[in-house]
Amino acid sequence: MRTSHVFGRYVKLFLLPLLLCAAFLVTGCSTVPKPKQTARLHLQAVDDGKRFNRPSMKITMPSTQTDYYINPNPIISEGDIANIELARVDLGLCIQIDVLGRASNALFQNTVGYQGLRLFLLVDGKPVAARVIDGPIQGTLYMFLDMDEDKVANFVWDLKESCAKYRKALAER
């Protein structure tokens, strides 16, 4: 009779937590596959990071070879992008980026307070677009791409597919 009591205690103290940990490791550690392309929207840094002792990252725009410093933490990442489309405006072809709710609020908060600075779109860590913040932006963002017009359509299509697949993988998780 006494052995069953000891066995019950053994199960409660050792075996049950071990089984719970094993179940967590098997099911809880599933990872979301990395997107084909990473699309991140960064805000221009106020300085190079030395004056205010804030981290910053140096980027160079491809066509103008102009250097800028950006905040290393993105405002928007590929999981926050609802849709990407190619749009034609008065000045030519541009990219239209629609962002989801919380990211839209973050975009609004950062563009209200930092008018006059720039937003940079980095794809796979390389700058492909920039826009001067001329007013608060919420929900939809238009940016001109820094590449040849014949490459823009394929680039936008690939980026749209990559973001959609990544968002779908996040939703299934």
MODELLER restraints for C-alpha pairs under 7 A, 6 or more apart:
rsr = mdl.restraints
at = mdl.atoms
rsr.add(forms.Gaussian(group=physical.xy_distance, feature=features.Distance(at['CA:32:A'], at['CA:169:A']), mean=6.26, stdev=0.5))
rsr.add(forms.Gaussian(group=physical.xy_distance, feature=features.Distance(at['CA:32:A'], at['CA:170:A']), mean=6.47, stdev=0.5))
rsr.add(forms.Gaussian(group=physical.xy_distance, feature=features.Distance(at['CA:35:A'], at['CA:162:A']), mean=5.93, stdev=0.5))
rsr.add(forms.Gaussian(group=physical.xy_distance, feature=features.Distance(at['CA:35:A'], at['CA:166:A']), mean=5.46, stdev=0.5))
rsr.add(forms.Gaussian(group=physical.xy_distance, feature=features.Distance(at['CA:36:A'], at['CA:162:A']), mean=5.48, stdev=0.5))
rsr.add(forms.Gaussian(group=physical.xy_distance, feature=features.Distance(at['CA:37:A'], at['CA:123:A']), mean=6.57, stdev=0.5))
rsr.add(forms.Gaussian(group=physical.xy_distance, feature=features.Distance(at['CA:37:A'], at['CA:124:A']), mean=5.92, stdev=0.5))
rsr.add(forms.Gaussian(group=physical.xy_distance, feature=features.Distance(at['CA:37:A'], at['CA:159:A']), mean=6.51, stdev=0.5))
rsr.add(forms.Gaussian(group=physical.xy_distance, feature=features.Distance(at['CA:37:A'], at['CA:162:A']), mean=6.00, stdev=0.5))
rsr.add(forms.Gaussian(group=physical.xy_distance, feature=features.Distance(at['CA:38:A'], at['CA:78:A']), mean=6.03, stdev=0.5))
rsr.add(forms.Gaussian(group=physical.xy_distance, feature=features.Distance(at['CA:38:A'], at['CA:123:A']), mean=5.35, stdev=0.5))
rsr.add(forms.Gaussian(group=physical.xy_distance, feature=features.Distance(at['CA:38:A'], at['CA:124:A']), mean=4.99, stdev=0.5))
rsr.add(forms.Gaussian(group=physical.xy_distance, feature=features.Distance(at['CA:39:A'], at['CA:77:A']), mean=5.84, stdev=0.5))
rsr.add(forms.Gaussian(group=physical.xy_distance, feature=features.Distance(at['CA:39:A'], at['CA:78:A']), mean=5.05, stdev=0.5))
rsr.add(forms.Gaussian(group=physical.xy_distance, feature=features.Distance(at['CA:39:A'], at['CA:121:A']), mean=6.84, stdev=0.5))
rsr.add(forms.Gaussian(group=physical.xy_distance, feature=features.Distance(at['CA:39:A'], at['CA:122:A']), mean=5.78, stdev=0.5))
rsr.add(forms.Gaussian(group=physical.xy_distance, feature=features.Distance(at['CA:39:A'], at['CA:123:A']), mean=4.52, stdev=0.5))
rsr.add(forms.Gaussian(group=physical.xy_distance, feature=features.Distance(at['CA:39:A'], at['CA:124:A']), mean=6.61, stdev=0.5))
rsr.add(forms.Gaussian(group=physical.xy_distance, feature=features.Distance(at['CA:40:A'], at['CA:74:A']), mean=5.85, stdev=0.5))
rsr.add(forms.Gaussian(group=physical.xy_distance, feature=features.Distance(at['CA:40:A'], at['CA:76:A']), mean=5.62, stdev=0.5))
rsr.add(forms.Gaussian(group=physical.xy_distance, feature=features.Distance(at['CA:40:A'], at['CA:77:A']), mean=4.40, stdev=0.5))
rsr.add(forms.Gaussian(group=physical.xy_distance, feature=features.Distance(at['CA:40:A'], at['CA:78:A']), mean=6.25, stdev=0.5))
rsr.add(forms.Gaussian(group=physical.xy_distance, feature=features.Distance(at['CA:40:A'], at['CA:121:A']), mean=5.78, stdev=0.5))
rsr.add(forms.Gaussian(group=physical.xy_distance, feature=features.Distance(at['CA:40:A'], at['CA:122:A']), mean=5.27, stdev=0.5))
rsr.add(forms.Gaussian(group=physical.xy_distance, feature=features.Distance(at['CA:40:A'], at['CA:123:A']), mean=6.45, stdev=0.5))
rsr.add(forms.Gaussian(group=physical.xy_distance, feature=features.Distance(at['CA:41:A'], at['CA:74:A']), mean=5.42, stdev=0.5))
rsr.add(forms.Gaussian(group=physical.xy_distance, feature=features.Distance(at['CA:41:A'], at['CA:75:A']), mean=5.65, stdev=0.5))
rsr.add(forms.Gaussian(group=physical.xy_distance, feature=features.Distance(at['CA:41:A'], at['CA:76:A']), mean=5.05, stdev=0.5))
rsr.add(forms.Gaussian(group=physical.xy_distance, feature=features.Distance(at['CA:41:A'], at['CA:77:A']), mean=6.45, stdev=0.5))
rsr.add(forms.Gaussian(group=physical.xy_distance, feature=features.Distance(at['CA:41:A'], at['CA:119:A']), mean=6.67, stdev=0.5))
rsr.add(forms.Gaussian(group=physical.xy_distance, feature=features.Distance(at['CA:41:A'], at['CA:120:A']), mean=5.62, stdev=0.5))
rsr.add(forms.Gaussian(group=physical.xy_distance, feature=features.Distance(at['CA:41:A'], at['CA:121:A']), mean=4.61, stdev=0.5))
rsr.add(forms.Gaussian(group=physical.xy_distance, feature=features.Distance(at['CA:41:A'], at['CA:122:A']), mean=6.28, stdev=0.5))
rsr.add(forms.Gaussian(group=physical.xy_distance, feature=features.Distance(at['CA:42:A'], at['CA:70:A']), mean=6.39, stdev=0.5))
rsr.add(forms.Gaussian(group=physical.xy_distance, feature=features.Distance(at['CA:42:A'], at['CA:71:A']), mean=6.30, stdev=0.5))
rsr.add(forms.Gaussian(group=physical.xy_distance, feature=features.Distance(at['CA:42:A'], at['CA:73:A']), mean=6.92, stdev=0.5))
rsr.add(forms.Gaussian(group=physical.xy_distance, feature=features.Distance(at['CA:42:A'], at['CA:74:A']), mean=4.62, stdev=0.5))
rsr.add(forms.Gaussian(group=physical.xy_distance, feature=features.Distance(at['CA:42:A'], at['CA:75:A']), mean=5.70, stdev=0.5))
rsr.add(forms.Gaussian(group=physical.xy_distance, feature=features.Distance(at['CA:42:A'], at['CA:119:A']), mean=5.73, stdev=0.5))
rsr.add(forms.Gaussian(group=physical.xy_distance, feature=features.Distance(at['CA:42:A'], at['CA:120:A']), mean=5.18, stdev=0.5))
rsr.add(forms.Gaussian(group=physical.xy_distance, feature=features.Distance(at['CA:42:A'], at['CA:121:A']), mean=6.45, stdev=0.5))
rsr.add(forms.Gaussian(group=physical.xy_distance, feature=features.Distance(at['CA:43:A'], at['CA:70:A']), mean=5.72, stdev=0.5))
rsr.add(forms.Gaussian(group=physical.xy_distance, feature=features.Distance(at['CA:43:A'], at['CA:71:A']), mean=5.82, stdev=0.5))
rsr.add(forms.Gaussian(group=physical.xy_distance, feature=features.Distance(at['CA:43:A'], at['CA:118:A']), mean=6.20, stdev=0.5))
rsr.add(forms.Gaussian(group=physical.xy_distance, feature=features.Distance(at['CA:43:A'], at['CA:119:A']), mean=4.79, stdev=0.5))
rsr.add(forms.Gaussian(group=physical.xy_distance, feature=features.Distance(at['CA:43:A'], at['CA:120:A']), mean=6.36, stdev=0.5))
rsr.add(forms.Gaussian(group=physical.xy_distance, feature=features.Distance(at['CA:44:A'], at['CA:69:A']), mean=5.94, stdev=0.5))
rsr.add(forms.Gaussian(group=physical.xy_distance, feature=features.Distance(at['CA:44:A'], at['CA:70:A']), mean=4.19, stdev=0.5))
rsr.add(forms.Gaussian(group=physical.xy_distance, feature=features.Distance(at['CA:44:A'], at['CA:71:A']), mean=6.13, stdev=0.5))
rsr.add(forms.Gaussian(group=physical.xy_distance, feature=features.Distance(at['CA:44:A'], at['CA:117:A']), mean=5.95, stdev=0.5))
rsr.add(forms.Gaussian(group=physical.xy_distance, feature=features.Distance(at['CA:44:A'], at['CA:118:A']), mean=5.26, stdev=0.5))
rsr.add(forms.Gaussian(group=physical.xy_distance, feature=features.Distance(at['CA:44:A'], at['CA:119:A']), mean=6.07, stdev=0.5))
rsr.add(forms.Gaussian(group=physical.xy_distance, feature=features.Distance(at['CA:45:A'], at['CA:56:A']), mean=6.49, stdev=0.5))
rsr.add(forms.Gaussian(group=physical.xy_distance, feature=features.Distance(at['CA:45:A'], at['CA:69:A']), mean=5.35, stdev=0.5))
rsr.add(forms.Gaussian(group=physical.xy_distance, feature=features.Distance(at['CA:45:A'], at['CA:70:A']), mean=4.46, stdev=0.5))
rsr.add(forms.Gaussian(group=physical.xy_distance, feature=features.Distance(at['CA:45:A'], at['CA:71:A']), mean=5.22, stdev=0.5))
rsr.add(forms.Gaussian(group=physical.xy_distance, feature=features.Distance(at['CA:47:A'], at['CA:69:A']), mean=6.81, stdev=0.5))
rsr.add(forms.Gaussian(group=physical.xy_distance, feature=features.Distance(at['CA:48:A'], at['CA:56:A']), mean=6.10, stdev=0.5))
rsr.add(forms.Gaussian(group=physical.xy_distance, feature=features.Distance(at['CA:48:A'], at['CA:69:A']), mean=5.76, stdev=0.5))
rsr.add(forms.Gaussian(group=physical.xy_distance, feature=features.Distance(at['CA:49:A'], at['CA:55:A']), mean=5.28, stdev=0.5))
rsr.add(forms.Gaussian(group=physical.xy_distance, feature=features.Distance(at['CA:49:A'], at['CA:56:A']), mean=5.29, stdev=0.5))
rsr.add(forms.Gaussian(group=physical.xy_distance, feature=features.Distance(at['CA:55:A'], at['CA:71:A']), mean=6.79, stdev=0.5))
rsr.add(forms.Gaussian(group=physical.xy_distance, feature=features.Distance(at['CA:55:A'], at['CA:72:A']), mean=6.93, stdev=0.5))
rsr.add(forms.Gaussian(group=physical.xy_distance, feature=features.Distance(at['CA:56:A'], at['CA:69:A']), mean=5.98, stdev=0.5))
rsr.add(forms.Gaussian(group=physical.xy_distance, feature=features.Distance(at['CA:56:A'], at['CA:70:A']), mean=5.48, stdev=0.5))
rsr.add(forms.Gaussian(group=physical.xy_distance, feature=features.Distance(at['CA:56:A'], at['CA:71:A']), mean=4.87, stdev=0.5))
rsr.add(forms.Gaussian(group=physical.xy_distance, feature=features.Distance(at['CA:56:A'], at['CA:72:A']), mean=5.66, stdev=0.5))
rsr.add(forms.Gaussian(group=physical.xy_distance, feature=features.Distance(at['CA:57:A'], at['CA:69:A']), mean=5.35, stdev=0.5))
rsr.add(forms.Gaussian(group=physical.xy_distance, feature=features.Distance(at['CA:57:A'], at['CA:70:A']), mean=5.23, stdev=0.5))
rsr.add(forms.Gaussian(group=physical.xy_distance, feature=features.Distance(at['CA:57:A'], at['CA:71:A']), mean=6.22, stdev=0.5))
rsr.add(forms.Gaussian(group=physical.xy_distance, feature=features.Distance(at['CA:57:A'], at['CA:72:A']), mean=5.72, stdev=0.5))
rsr.add(forms.Gaussian(group=physical.xy_distance, feature=features.Distance(at['CA:58:A'], at['CA:67:A']), mean=6.74, stdev=0.5))
rsr.add(forms.Gaussian(group=physical.xy_distance, feature=features.Distance(at['CA:58:A'], at['CA:68:A']), mean=5.74, stdev=0.5))
rsr.add(forms.Gaussian(group=physical.xy_distance, feature=features.Distance(at['CA:58:A'], at['CA:69:A']), mean=4.49, stdev=0.5))
rsr.add(forms.Gaussian(group=physical.xy_distance, feature=features.Distance(at['CA:58:A'], at['CA:70:A']), mean=6.39, stdev=0.5))
rsr.add(forms.Gaussian(group=physical.xy_distance, feature=features.Distance(at['CA:59:A'], at['CA:67:A']), mean=5.69, stdev=0.5))
rsr.add(forms.Gaussian(group=physical.xy_distance, feature=features.Distance(at['CA:59:A'], at['CA:68:A']), mean=5.42, stdev=0.5))
rsr.add(forms.Gaussian(group=physical.xy_distance, feature=features.Distance(at['CA:59:A'], at['CA:69:A']), mean=6.21, stdev=0.5))
rsr.add(forms.Gaussian(group=physical.xy_distance, feature=features.Distance(at['CA:60:A'], at['CA:66:A']), mean=5.42, stdev=0.5))
rsr.add(forms.Gaussian(group=physical.xy_distance, feature=features.Distance(at['CA:60:A'], at['CA:67:A']), mean=4.43, stdev=0.5))
rsr.add(forms.Gaussian(group=physical.xy_distance, feature=features.Distance(at['CA:60:A'], at['CA:68:A']), mean=6.27, stdev=0.5))
rsr.add(forms.Gaussian(group=physical.xy_distance, feature=features.Distance(at['CA:61:A'], at['CA:67:A']), mean=6.65, stdev=0.5))
rsr.add(forms.Gaussian(group=physical.xy_distance, feature=features.Distance(at['CA:61:A'], at['CA:127:A']), mean=6.03, stdev=0.5))
rsr.add(forms.Gaussian(group=physical.xy_distance, feature=features.Distance(at['CA:63:A'], at['CA:146:A']), mean=6.59, stdev=0.5))
rsr.add(forms.Gaussian(group=physical.xy_distance, feature=features.Distance(at['CA:75:A'], at['CA:106:A']), mean=6.59, stdev=0.5))
rsr.add(forms.Gaussian(group=physical.xy_distance, feature=features.Distance(at['CA:75:A'], at['CA:107:A']), mean=6.54, stdev=0.5))
rsr.add(forms.Gaussian(group=physical.xy_distance, feature=features.Distance(at['CA:76:A'], at['CA:103:A']), mean=6.05, stdev=0.5))
rsr.add(forms.Gaussian(group=physical.xy_distance, feature=features.Distance(at['CA:78:A'], at['CA:163:A']), mean=5.52, stdev=0.5))
rsr.add(forms.Gaussian(group=physical.xy_distance, feature=features.Distance(at['CA:79:A'], at['CA:163:A']), mean=6.76, stdev=0.5))
rsr.add(forms.Gaussian(group=physical.xy_distance, feature=features.Distance(at['CA:79:A'], at['CA:166:A']), mean=6.56, stdev=0.5))
rsr.add(forms.Gaussian(group=physical.xy_distance, feature=features.Distance(at['CA:79:A'], at['CA:167:A']), mean=5.39, stdev=0.5))
rsr.add(forms.Gaussian(group=physical.xy_distance, feature=features.Distance(at['CA:80:A'], at['CA:99:A']), mean=5.75, stdev=0.5))
rsr.add(forms.Gaussian(group=physical.xy_distance, feature=features.Distance(at['CA:80:A'], at['CA:100:A']), mean=5.53, stdev=0.5))
rsr.add(forms.Gaussian(group=physical.xy_distance, feature=features.Distance(at['CA:80:A'], at['CA:103:A']), mean=5.91, stdev=0.5))
rsr.add(forms.Gaussian(group=physical.xy_distance, feature=features.Distance(at['CA:81:A'], at['CA:97:A']), mean=6.93, stdev=0.5))
rsr.add(forms.Gaussian(group=physical.xy_distance, feature=features.Distance(at['CA:81:A'], at['CA:98:A']), mean=6.01, stdev=0.5))
rsr.add(forms.Gaussian(group=physical.xy_distance, feature=features.Distance(at['CA:81:A'], at['CA:99:A']), mean=4.47, stdev=0.5))
rsr.add(forms.Gaussian(group=physical.xy_distance, feature=features.Distance(at['CA:81:A'], at['CA:100:A']), mean=6.08, stdev=0.5))
rsr.add(forms.Gaussian(group=physical.xy_distance, feature=features.Distance(at['CA:81:A'], at['CA:163:A']), mean=6.83, stdev=0.5))
rsr.add(forms.Gaussian(group=physical.xy_distance, feature=features.Distance(at['CA:82:A'], at['CA:98:A']), mean=5.37, stdev=0.5))
rsr.add(forms.Gaussian(group=physical.xy_distance, feature=features.Distance(at['CA:82:A'], at['CA:99:A']), mean=5.03, stdev=0.5))
rsr.add(forms.Gaussian(group=physical.xy_distance, feature=features.Distance(at['CA:82:A'], at['CA:100:A']), mean=5.60, stdev=0.5))
rsr.add(forms.Gaussian(group=physical.xy_distance, feature=features.Distance(at['CA:83:A'], at['CA:97:A']), mean=6.03, stdev=0.5))
rsr.add(forms.Gaussian(group=physical.xy_distance, feature=features.Distance(at['CA:83:A'], at['CA:98:A']), mean=5.11, stdev=0.5))
rsr.add(forms.Gaussian(group=physical.xy_distance, feature=features.Distance(at['CA:83:A'], at['CA:160:A']), mean=6.65, stdev=0.5))
rsr.add(forms.Gaussian(group=physical.xy_distance, feature=features.Distance(at['CA:84:A'], at['CA:95:A']), mean=6.95, stdev=0.5))
rsr.add(forms.Gaussian(group=physical.xy_distance, feature=features.Distance(at['CA:84:A'], at['CA:96:A']), mean=5.64, stdev=0.5))
rsr.add(forms.Gaussian(group=physical.xy_distance, feature=features.Distance(at['CA:84:A'], at['CA:97:A']), mean=4.73, stdev=0.5))
rsr.add(forms.Gaussian(group=physical.xy_distance, feature=features.Distance(at['CA:84:A'], at['CA:98:A']), mean=6.31, stdev=0.5))
rsr.add(forms.Gaussian(group=physical.xy_distance, feature=features.Distance(at['CA:84:A'], at['CA:160:A']), mean=5.29, stdev=0.5))
rsr.add(forms.Gaussian(group=physical.xy_distance, feature=features.Distance(at['CA:85:A'], at['CA:95:A']), mean=5.89, stdev=0.5))
rsr.add(forms.Gaussian(group=physical.xy_distance, feature=features.Distance(at['CA:85:A'], at['CA:96:A']), mean=5.09, stdev=0.5))
rsr.add(forms.Gaussian(group=physical.xy_distance, feature=features.Distance(at['CA:85:A'], at['CA:97:A']), mean=6.70, stdev=0.5))
rsr.add(forms.Gaussian(group=physical.xy_distance, feature=features.Distance(at['CA:85:A'], at['CA:156:A']), mean=6.79, stdev=0.5))
rsr.add(forms.Gaussian(group=physical.xy_distance, feature=features.Distance(at['CA:86:A'], at['CA:93:A']), mean=6.94, stdev=0.5))
rsr.add(forms.Gaussian(group=physical.xy_distance, feature=features.Distance(at['CA:86:A'], at['CA:94:A']), mean=6.00, stdev=0.5))
rsr.add(forms.Gaussian(group=physical.xy_distance, feature=features.Distance(at['CA:86:A'], at['CA:95:A']), mean=4.83, stdev=0.5))
rsr.add(forms.Gaussian(group=physical.xy_distance, feature=features.Distance(at['CA:86:A'], at['CA:96:A']), mean=6.03, stdev=0.5))
rsr.add(forms.Gaussian(group=physical.xy_distance, feature=features.Distance(at['CA:86:A'], at['CA:153:A']), mean=6.97, stdev=0.5))
rsr.add(forms.Gaussian(group=physical.xy_distance, feature=features.Distance(at['CA:86:A'], at['CA:156:A']), mean=6.57, stdev=0.5))
rsr.add(forms.Gaussian(group=physical.xy_distance, feature=features.Distance(at['CA:87:A'], at['CA:93:A']), mean=5.77, stdev=0.5))
rsr.add(forms.Gaussian(group=physical.xy_distance, feature=features.Distance(at['CA:87:A'], at['CA:94:A']), mean=5.29, stdev=0.5))
rsr.add(forms.Gaussian(group=physical.xy_distance, feature=features.Distance(at['CA:87:A'], at['CA:95:A']), mean=5.79, stdev=0.5))
rsr.add(forms.Gaussian(group=physical.xy_distance, feature=features.Distance(at['CA:87:A'], at['CA:96:A']), mean=6.11, stdev=0.5))
rsr.add(forms.Gaussian(group=physical.xy_distance, feature=features.Distance(at['CA:88:A'], at['CA:94:A']), mean=6.15, stdev=0.5))
rsr.add(forms.Gaussian(group=physical.xy_distance, feature=features.Distance(at['CA:93:A'], at['CA:144:A']), mean=6.91, stdev=0.5))
rsr.add(forms.Gaussian(group=physical.xy_distance, feature=features.Distance(at['CA:94:A'], at['CA:142:A']), mean=6.51, stdev=0.5))
rsr.add(forms.Gaussian(group=physical.xy_distance, feature=features.Distance(at['CA:94:A'], at['CA:143:A']), mean=5.56, stdev=0.5))
rsr.add(forms.Gaussian(group=physical.xy_distance, feature=features.Distance(at['CA:94:A'], at['CA:144:A']), mean=4.45, stdev=0.5))
rsr.add(forms.Gaussian(group=physical.xy_distance, feature=features.Distance(at['CA:94:A'], at['CA:145:A']), mean=6.21, stdev=0.5))
rsr.add(forms.Gaussian(group=physical.xy_distance, feature=features.Distance(at['CA:95:A'], at['CA:142:A']), mean=5.65, stdev=0.5))
rsr.add(forms.Gaussian(group=physical.xy_distance, feature=features.Distance(at['CA:95:A'], at['CA:143:A']), mean=5.35, stdev=0.5))
rsr.add(forms.Gaussian(group=physical.xy_distance, feature=features.Distance(at['CA:95:A'], at['CA:144:A']), mean=6.19, stdev=0.5))
rsr.add(forms.Gaussian(group=physical.xy_distance, feature=features.Distance(at['CA:95:A'], at['CA:145:A']), mean=6.92, stdev=0.5))
rsr.add(forms.Gaussian(group=physical.xy_distance, feature=features.Distance(at['CA:96:A'], at['CA:140:A']), mean=6.83, stdev=0.5))
rsr.add(forms.Gaussian(group=physical.xy_distance, feature=features.Distance(at['CA:96:A'], at['CA:141:A']), mean=5.76, stdev=0.5))
rsr.add(forms.Gaussian(group=physical.xy_distance, feature=features.Distance(at['CA:96:A'], at['CA:142:A']), mean=4.67, stdev=0.5))
rsr.add(forms.Gaussian(group=physical.xy_distance, feature=features.Distance(at['CA:96:A'], at['CA:143:A']), mean=6.73, stdev=0.5))
rsr.add(forms.Gaussian(group=physical.xy_distance, feature=features.Distance(at['CA:97:A'], at['CA:140:A']), mean=5.63, stdev=0.5))
rsr.add(forms.Gaussian(group=physical.xy_distance, feature=features.Distance(at['CA:97:A'], at['CA:141:A']), mean=5.11, stdev=0.5))
rsr.add(forms.Gaussian(group=physical.xy_distance, feature=features.Distance(at['CA:97:A'], at['CA:142:A']), mean=6.36, stdev=0.5))
rsr.add(forms.Gaussian(group=physical.xy_distance, feature=features.Distance(at['CA:98:A'], at['CA:139:A']), mean=5.77, stdev=0.5))
rsr.add(forms.Gaussian(group=physical.xy_distance, feature=features.Distance(at['CA:98:A'], at['CA:140:A']), mean=4.49, stdev=0.5))
rsr.add(forms.Gaussian(group=physical.xy_distance, feature=features.Distance(at['CA:98:A'], at['CA:141:A']), mean=6.46, stdev=0.5))
rsr.add(forms.Gaussian(group=physical.xy_distance, feature=features.Distance(at['CA:99:A'], at['CA:139:A']), mean=5.42, stdev=0.5))
rsr.add(forms.Gaussian(group=physical.xy_distance, feature=features.Distance(at['CA:99:A'], at['CA:140:A']), mean=6.35, stdev=0.5))
rsr.add(forms.Gaussian(group=physical.xy_distance, feature=features.Distance(at['CA:104:A'], at['CA:138:A']), mean=5.29, stdev=0.5))
rsr.add(forms.Gaussian(group=physical.xy_distance, feature=features.Distance(at['CA:104:A'], at['CA:139:A']), mean=4.96, stdev=0.5))
rsr.add(forms.Gaussian(group=physical.xy_distance, feature=features.Distance(at['CA:105:A'], at['CA:138:A']), mean=6.73, stdev=0.5))
rsr.add(forms.Gaussian(group=physical.xy_distance, feature=features.Distance(at['CA:107:A'], at['CA:137:A']), mean=6.47, stdev=0.5))
rsr.add(forms.Gaussian(group=physical.xy_distance, feature=features.Distance(at['CA:107:A'], at['CA:138:A']), mean=6.20, stdev=0.5))
rsr.add(forms.Gaussian(group=physical.xy_distance, feature=features.Distance(at['CA:108:A'], at['CA:136:A']), mean=5.68, stdev=0.5))
rsr.add(forms.Gaussian(group=physical.xy_distance, feature=features.Distance(at['CA:108:A'], at['CA:137:A']), mean=5.17, stdev=0.5))
rsr.add(forms.Gaussian(group=physical.xy_distance, feature=features.Distance(at['CA:108:A'], at['CA:138:A']), mean=4.97, stdev=0.5))
rsr.add(forms.Gaussian(group=physical.xy_distance, feature=features.Distance(at['CA:111:A'], at['CA:133:A']), mean=6.28, stdev=0.5))
rsr.add(forms.Gaussian(group=physical.xy_distance, feature=features.Distance(at['CA:111:A'], at['CA:135:A']), mean=6.59, stdev=0.5))
rsr.add(forms.Gaussian(group=physical.xy_distance, feature=features.Distance(at['CA:111:A'], at['CA:136:A']), mean=4.98, stdev=0.5))
rsr.add(forms.Gaussian(group=physical.xy_distance, feature=features.Distance(at['CA:111:A'], at['CA:137:A']), mean=6.09, stdev=0.5))
rsr.add(forms.Gaussian(group=physical.xy_distance, feature=features.Distance(at['CA:112:A'], at['CA:135:A']), mean=6.48, stdev=0.5))
rsr.add(forms.Gaussian(group=physical.xy_distance, feature=features.Distance(at['CA:112:A'], at['CA:136:A']), mean=4.75, stdev=0.5))
rsr.add(forms.Gaussian(group=physical.xy_distance, feature=features.Distance(at['CA:115:A'], at['CA:133:A']), mean=4.96, stdev=0.5))
rsr.add(forms.Gaussian(group=physical.xy_distance, feature=features.Distance(at['CA:115:A'], at['CA:134:A']), mean=5.63, stdev=0.5))
rsr.add(forms.Gaussian(group=physical.xy_distance, feature=features.Distance(at['CA:115:A'], at['CA:135:A']), mean=6.12, stdev=0.5))
rsr.add(forms.Gaussian(group=physical.xy_distance, feature=features.Distance(at['CA:116:A'], at['CA:132:A']), mean=6.14, stdev=0.5))
rsr.add(forms.Gaussian(group=physical.xy_distance, feature=features.Distance(at['CA:116:A'], at['CA:133:A']), mean=5.34, stdev=0.5))
rsr.add(forms.Gaussian(group=physical.xy_distance, feature=features.Distance(at['CA:116:A'], at['CA:134:A']), mean=6.16, stdev=0.5))
rsr.add(forms.Gaussian(group=physical.xy_distance, feature=features.Distance(at['CA:117:A'], at['CA:132:A']), mean=5.81, stdev=0.5))
rsr.add(forms.Gaussian(group=physical.xy_distance, feature=features.Distance(at['CA:117:A'], at['CA:133:A']), mean=5.70, stdev=0.5))
rsr.add(forms.Gaussian(group=physical.xy_distance, feature=features.Distance(at['CA:118:A'], at['CA:130:A']), mean=6.51, stdev=0.5))
rsr.add(forms.Gaussian(group=physical.xy_distance, feature=features.Distance(at['CA:118:A'], at['CA:131:A']), mean=5.35, stdev=0.5))
rsr.add(forms.Gaussian(group=physical.xy_distance, feature=features.Distance(at['CA:118:A'], at['CA:132:A']), mean=4.28, stdev=0.5))
rsr.add(forms.Gaussian(group=physical.xy_distance, feature=features.Distance(at['CA:118:A'], at['CA:133:A']), mean=5.54, stdev=0.5))
rsr.add(forms.Gaussian(group=physical.xy_distance, feature=features.Distance(at['CA:119:A'], at['CA:130:A']), mean=5.55, stdev=0.5))
rsr.add(forms.Gaussian(group=physical.xy_distance, feature=features.Distance(at['CA:119:A'], at['CA:131:A']), mean=5.24, stdev=0.5))
rsr.add(forms.Gaussian(group=physical.xy_distance, feature=features.Distance(at['CA:119:A'], at['CA:132:A']), mean=6.39, stdev=0.5))
rsr.add(forms.Gaussian(group=physical.xy_distance, feature=features.Distance(at['CA:119:A'], at['CA:133:A']), mean=6.86, stdev=0.5))
rsr.add(forms.Gaussian(group=physical.xy_distance, feature=features.Distance(at['CA:120:A'], at['CA:127:A']), mean=6.58, stdev=0.5))
rsr.add(forms.Gaussian(group=physical.xy_distance, feature=features.Distance(at['CA:120:A'], at['CA:129:A']), mean=5.74, stdev=0.5))
rsr.add(forms.Gaussian(group=physical.xy_distance, feature=features.Distance(at['CA:120:A'], at['CA:130:A']), mean=4.45, stdev=0.5))
rsr.add(forms.Gaussian(group=physical.xy_distance, feature=features.Distance(at['CA:120:A'], at['CA:131:A']), mean=6.64, stdev=0.5))
rsr.add(forms.Gaussian(group=physical.xy_distance, feature=features.Distance(at['CA:121:A'], at['CA:127:A']), mean=5.80, stdev=0.5))
rsr.add(forms.Gaussian(group=physical.xy_distance, feature=features.Distance(at['CA:121:A'], at['CA:128:A']), mean=5.88, stdev=0.5))
rsr.add(forms.Gaussian(group=physical.xy_distance, feature=features.Distance(at['CA:121:A'], at['CA:129:A']), mean=5.08, stdev=0.5))
rsr.add(forms.Gaussian(group=physical.xy_distance, feature=features.Distance(at['CA:121:A'], at['CA:130:A']), mean=6.26, stdev=0.5))
rsr.add(forms.Gaussian(group=physical.xy_distance, feature=features.Distance(at['CA:122:A'], at['CA:128:A']), mean=5.86, stdev=0.5))
rsr.add(forms.Gaussian(group=physical.xy_distance, feature=features.Distance(at['CA:128:A'], at['CA:145:A']), mean=5.67, stdev=0.5))
rsr.add(forms.Gaussian(group=physical.xy_distance, feature=features.Distance(at['CA:128:A'], at['CA:146:A']), mean=5.27, stdev=0.5))
rsr.add(forms.Gaussian(group=physical.xy_distance, feature=features.Distance(at['CA:129:A'], at['CA:143:A']), mean=6.21, stdev=0.5))
rsr.add(forms.Gaussian(group=physical.xy_distance, feature=features.Distance(at['CA:129:A'], at['CA:144:A']), mean=5.78, stdev=0.5))
rsr.add(forms.Gaussian(group=physical.xy_distance, feature=features.Distance(at['CA:129:A'], at['CA:145:A']), mean=4.47, stdev=0.5))
rsr.add(forms.Gaussian(group=physical.xy_distance, feature=features.Distance(at['CA:129:A'], at['CA:146:A']), mean=5.38, stdev=0.5))
rsr.add(forms.Gaussian(group=physical.xy_distance, feature=features.Distance(at['CA:130:A'], at['CA:143:A']), mean=6.35, stdev=0.5))
rsr.add(forms.Gaussian(group=physical.xy_distance, feature=features.Distance(at['CA:130:A'], at['CA:144:A']), mean=6.78, stdev=0.5))
rsr.add(forms.Gaussian(group=physical.xy_distance, feature=features.Distance(at['CA:131:A'], at['CA:143:A']), mean=5.86, stdev=0.5))
